[in-house]
Amino acid sequence: MPLVAFLDGERIESYLATDEHWDLMKSVYKSRSLLMRCGVPGIPRTSRRGLKHFAHKAGVRCGLTDCWNESPQHRMIKTLIAQAARDAGWQVSVECSAEGRAWTADVLAESNGRRLALEVQWSRQFAGEFRRRQERYAADGVECFWYVHRRNRDEARRSGVPHVVFEGDDAPFDVLAEKAFQQAAAVGLHAHVTALLLGLYLDRVQARITSVTIQHLTDSCWACKRPSTIWRISAASLRSRCQETTEATRTDFPVWPTERIETLIAGDVAAIPGKGSIPPLAPLRMHHSKKAGKTYLAYGCAHCRTGFFGDAFLELETRWKSVTIPVTARIPLADGILTQVHLCADNGFGPCSQDPSESQQPTFDGYIPGQHQRRQLTRTDAVDVALVGTEISARDAVVIMTGHRYPDHREPTSSSWSSTRKKEKPQEADIASCDWCGREPHRQYECLWRRLRAKANASPDYRHYSDGVYEGISKGRTPEDEGTAMMKRLLERCVPIPRA
């Protein structure tokens, strides 16, 4: 039941009518020409919820399905959105159609040459239809933003259209707006529409690091035998200009790099209270490694110029302790952290800047749990499975393609897959699960260890640094999954050394 009709050719939008105007219309419409958008006679009505709208005259129907298929909630949301857009100073048209009816916008807001369609999707709609309707608007130079019911959450996300999700089935219809760093929060519909039209639904986050977590350990120099404290940044606390916060953890550390972000906060680390109780900090200086075959920025001895602590040594260390400290130096953030679509609320510091700043210094690239989980849940219509250098059974390929588990996960997540696994011997399947070679049943870390020694051209009587990892796993000191992951990292970073 639409919100728009024509009284003697004059467009009437019911949500704008005052109670007095509405009562007057009810008393005069029978003696005048009140027509619906479809051209058939209509009548003014008020729902039990108090929503003013128009309905087709009893016994008369038209061929336009969008005149009949709207729920009361859909009409109410359209009304609230239109009122918010008008309050924001935009010119608003409800149920506005293009020539030829290529599209009909629930609410069309216009200002300074910009046209924005605000679409409400209450009933079920699939991702393909979201994209098709979005493309029709784009073809006419109209932007489109969607307000979708939670039943359409996954389909709207798959389609890639800009949208927010409703919570609740009745007014005031709060929406789950994405805040900075992908943290969703309930926001009033009127406030969200206002922020959207004012340009506060932004594509980037302007953020800075407020504190860092330092991992540190003490070891003795191989040259002078005196102790030094090795340290590195393992995590950081971030705050956006719109005052949203998050924790980001480093999941990888560079091996043999020519620059490190640790150099940016050396002054902050040197000022840690109580530092006098630990040995002096290992300075970062360039060192040439014969094993790596390159010159890189390494941790040197704090007492002599000869000694240093190589990255291969640090990869095997498990004695790290942690401390969190505030930082005053500016550490540039990787672009992957900053490209976050969010509702940028001005909390007295202004909106986040959208100008990307290209830093010539090393950047902090961290793992944000909420952000990762959202990306993991995102699915596309197309299935693209690339199995390179790996033999895999047809059953496993079907399981992966249907999304029941990921290739890197050992534990199934589907009940149907679990029931299939019960018929197998778990121990035998685990031993034969190495995907690096299929010549003999063995555990994966054993194969990785042999490949690592071969890649490093290590002779049988040579003690390789991976031997300690292998012994730790085989003797139970290191969990197998953790040790296997470490072996993979070592294999990826191993630089082959030609035999003499």
HELIX and SHEET records of a PDB file:
HELIX    1   1 SER A   14  LEU A   16  5                                   3    
HELIX    2   2 ASP A   19  VAL A   28  1                                  10    
HELIX    3   3 TYR A   29  SER A   31  5                                   3    
HELIX    4   4 THR A   65  CYS A   67  5                                   3    
HELIX    5   5 PRO A   72  ASP A   87  1                                  16    
HELIX    6   6 GLU A   99  ARG A  101  5                                   3    
HELIX    7   7 ALA A  127  ALA A  139  1                                  13    
HELIX    8   8 ARG A  150  ASN A  152  5                                   3    
HELIX    9   9 ARG A  153  SER A  159  1                                   7    
HELIX   10  10 ALA A  180  GLN A  182  5                                   3    
HELIX   11  11 LEU A  189  LEU A  197  1                                   9    
HELIX   12  12 ILE A  261  ILE A  265  5                                   5    
HELIX   13  13 ALA A  266  ALA A  270  1                                   5    
HELIX   14  14 LYS A  275  SER A  277  5                                   3    
HELIX   15  15 ASP A  311  GLU A  315  1                                   5    
HELIX   16  16 ASP A  335  LEU A  338  1                                   4    
HELIX   17  17 PRO A  369  LEU A  377  1                                   9    
HELIX   18  18 ALA A  394  MET A  401  1                                   8    
HELIX   19  19 SER A  415  ARG A  421  1                                   7    
HELIX   20  20 PRO A  426  ILE A  431  1                                   6    
HELIX   21  21 GLN A  444  LYS A  455  1                                  12    
HELIX   22  22 SER A  466  SER A  474  1                                   9    
HELIX   23  23 GLU A  480  ARG A  493  1                                  14    
SHEET    1   A 3 GLU A  10  GLU A  13  0                                        
SHEET    2   A 3 VAL A   4  LEU A   7 -1                                        
SHEET    3   A 3 LEU A  34  MET A  36 -1                                        
SHEET    1   B 2 GLY A  42  THR A  46  0                                        
SHEET    2   B 2 LYS A  52  HIS A  56 -1                                        
SHEET    1   C 7 GLN A  91  SER A  97  0                                        
SHEET    2   C 7 THR A 104  SER A 111 -1                                        
SHEET    3   C 7 ARG A 114  GLN A 121 -1                                        
SHEET    4   C 7 GLU A 143  VAL A 148  1                                        
SHEET    5   C 7 HIS A 163  PHE A 166  1                                        
SHEET    6   C 7 VAL A 175  GLU A 178 -1                                        
SHEET    7   C 7 ALA A 184  VAL A 187 -1                                        
SHEET    1   D 2 TYR A 201  LEU A 202  0                                        
SHEET    2   D 2 HIS A 342  LEU A 343 -1                                        
SHEET    1   E 4 THR A 245  THR A 249  0                                        
SHEET    2   E 4 PRO A 227  SER A 240 -1                                        
SHEET    3   E 4 ALA A 207  SER A 220 -1                                        
SHEET    4   E 4 LYS A 321  PRO A 326 -1                                        
SHEET    1   F 3 LEU A 284  SER A 289  0                                        
SHEET    2   F 3 LYS A 294  GLY A 300 -1                                        
SHEET    3   F 3 PHE A 308  PHE A 309 -1                                        
END                                                                             
